[in-house]
Amino acid sequence: MATAKKAKKPAAKKPAAKKPVKKAAPKKAAAKKPAAKKPAKKAAPKKAAAKKPAKKAAAKKPAAKRKPNPAFMKPMTPSGVLSAVVGAMAQPRTEITKKIWDYIKKNKLQNAINKRMIDADEKLKAIFGGKGQVSMFEMTKLVNKHLK
């Protein structure tokens, strides 16, 4: 009879299916505030701070003067269209670019709202392939087509 009584006992109720509870991520040790430091430890960072500039001074080497790239210094002959703006003499690319910028600034061809855009006049339209406005980065690409 003992077995019959065990079968008649109500089973323990199981809780309804719950969503798994995510545990909070453990806090990082750096986020916790450290205990109050002793005055002797506060003096140590001052000594370390004094050493840092000495290391930087020792790490610096005298900078050698930068040499220009020979490809940029090679004289290039401008085409007839480009020579109307920069002159007919063979010049390095750097000088040609400077003279184009001088022309742009002299004639106020830089866009007032977006300074990176250049509004072309008749001479520059011929260089820019008929475009009325180009970016300063596109300008160098278009000018290189007129150099030999």
C-alpha positions as CSV (number, residue, x, y, z in Angstrom):
1,M,0.0,0.0,0.0
2,A,2.9,2.3,0.5
3,T,3.5,2.3,-3.2
4,A,-0.1,3.3,-4.0
5,K,0.2,6.3,-1.7
6,K,3.3,7.5,-3.4
7,A,1.7,7.5,-6.8
8,K,-1.3,9.5,-5.5
9,K,0.9,12.3,-4.2
10,P,0.6,15.4,-6.4
11,A,3.8,16.0,-8.4
12,A,5.8,19.1,-7.6
13,K,4.7,22.0,-9.8
14,K,7.3,23.1,-12.3
15,P,7.5,26.8,-12.9
16,A,6.4,28.1,-16.3
17,A,9.1,28.3,-18.9
18,K,11.0,31.5,-18.3
19,K,13.4,33.4,-20.5
20,P,17.0,32.8,-19.5
21,V,18.1,35.6,-17.2
22,K,21.3,37.3,-18.4
23,K,23.7,37.9,-15.7
24,A,25.2,41.4,-15.5
25,A,28.7,41.5,-16.9
26,P,31.3,41.7,-14.2
27,K,32.6,45.2,-13.7
28,K,36.0,46.0,-14.9
29,A,38.7,46.4,-12.3
30,A,39.7,49.7,-13.8
31,A,36.2,51.1,-13.3
32,K,36.3,50.6,-9.6
33,K,37.7,53.4,-7.6
34,P,41.0,52.3,-5.9
35,A,41.4,52.7,-2.2
36,A,43.0,55.9,-1.0
37,K,46.7,56.0,-1.8
38,K,49.5,56.7,0.5
39,P,51.3,60.1,0.1
40,A,54.5,58.3,-0.8
41,K,52.9,56.8,-4.0
42,K,51.7,60.3,-5.1
43,A,55.3,61.5,-5.2
44,A,56.3,58.6,-7.5
45,P,54.3,59.8,-10.6
46,K,56.0,63.2,-10.4
47,K,59.3,61.6,-10.7
48,A,58.1,59.5,-13.7
49,A,56.7,62.7,-15.3
50,A,60.1,64.3,-15.0
51,K,61.8,61.3,-16.8
52,K,59.4,61.3,-19.8
53,P,60.7,64.5,-21.5
54,A,64.3,63.2,-21.1
55,K,63.3,60.1,-23.1
56,K,61.7,62.1,-25.8
57,A,64.7,64.3,-26.2
58,A,67.0,61.3,-26.5
59,A,64.7,59.7,-29.1
60,K,64.7,62.7,-31.4
61,K,67.3,62.7,-34.1
62,P,68.3,65.8,-36.1
63,A,65.9,66.0,-39.0
64,A,67.6,65.8,-42.4
65,K,66.4,68.4,-44.9
66,R,63.8,66.8,-47.2
67,K,64.9,66.3,-50.8
68,P,62.4,67.0,-53.6
69,N,61.4,64.1,-55.8
70,P,63.4,64.3,-59.1
71,A,60.3,63.5,-61.1
72,F,58.5,66.6,-60.0
73,M,61.6,68.7,-60.7
74,K,62.0,67.5,-64.3
75,P,61.2,70.4,-66.7
76,M,58.0,69.7,-68.6
77,T,56.9,71.5,-71.8
78,P,53.3,72.9,-71.6
79,S,50.9,72.5,-74.6
80,G,49.8,75.6,-76.5
81,V,46.6,75.8,-74.5
82,L,48.3,75.6,-71.2
83,S,51.1,78.0,-72.3
84,A,48.5,80.7,-72.5
85,V,48.1,80.5,-68.7
86,V,51.6,79.6,-67.5
87,G,54.0,80.6,-70.3
88,A,55.7,78.6,-73.0
89,M,59.0,77.9,-71.1
90,A,59.7,74.3,-69.9
91,Q,59.1,74.3,-66.1
92,P,58.8,71.7,-63.4
93,R,55.3,70.5,-62.5
94,T,55.5,72.2,-59.2
95,E,56.0,75.6,-60.8
96,I,53.3,75.0,-63.4
97,T,50.8,74.2,-60.6
98,K,51.9,77.4,-58.7
99,K,51.3,79.5,-61.8
100,I,47.9,78.0,-62.4
101,W,46.9,78.8,-58.8
102,D,48.2,82.3,-59.2
103,Y,46.1,82.7,-62.3
104,I,43.0,81.3,-60.5
105,K,43.4,83.6,-57.5
106,K,44.2,86.7,-59.6
107,N,41.0,86.2,-61.6
108,K,39.0,85.1,-58.6
109,L,38.0,81.8,-60.2
110,Q,37.8,79.8,-56.9
111,N,34.2,79.1,-55.9
112,A,33.2,81.4,-53.0
113,I,31.0,78.7,-51.3
114,N,33.2,75.6,-51.9
115,K,36.8,76.7,-52.1
116,R,37.8,73.2,-53.5
117,M,36.0,73.9,-56.7
118,I,37.4,76.0,-59.5
119,D,35.1,77.9,-61.9
120,A,36.7,77.9,-65.3
121,D,37.0,80.9,-67.6
122,E,37.6,80.5,-71.3
123,K,41.4,79.8,-71.0
124,L,40.8,77.2,-68.2
125,K,37.9,75.6,-70.0
126,A,40.2,74.6,-72.8
127,I,42.6,73.0,-70.3
128,F,39.8,71.3,-68.4
129,G,38.4,69.7,-71.5
130,G,35.4,72.0,-71.7
131,K,34.2,71.6,-68.1
132,G,32.9,74.7,-66.5
133,Q,33.8,73.7,-62.9
134,V,36.3,71.1,-61.6
135,S,37.7,70.2,-58.2
136,M,41.2,71.2,-57.3
137,F,42.2,67.5,-57.2
138,E,40.7,66.8,-60.7
139,M,42.5,69.9,-61.9
140,T,46.0,68.4,-61.5
141,K,44.9,65.3,-63.5
142,L,43.6,67.5,-66.3
143,V,46.7,69.7,-66.4
144,N,49.0,66.7,-66.6
145,K,47.4,65.8,-69.9
146,H,48.8,69.1,-71.3
147,L,52.4,68.4,-70.2
148,K,55.1,66.7,-72.3
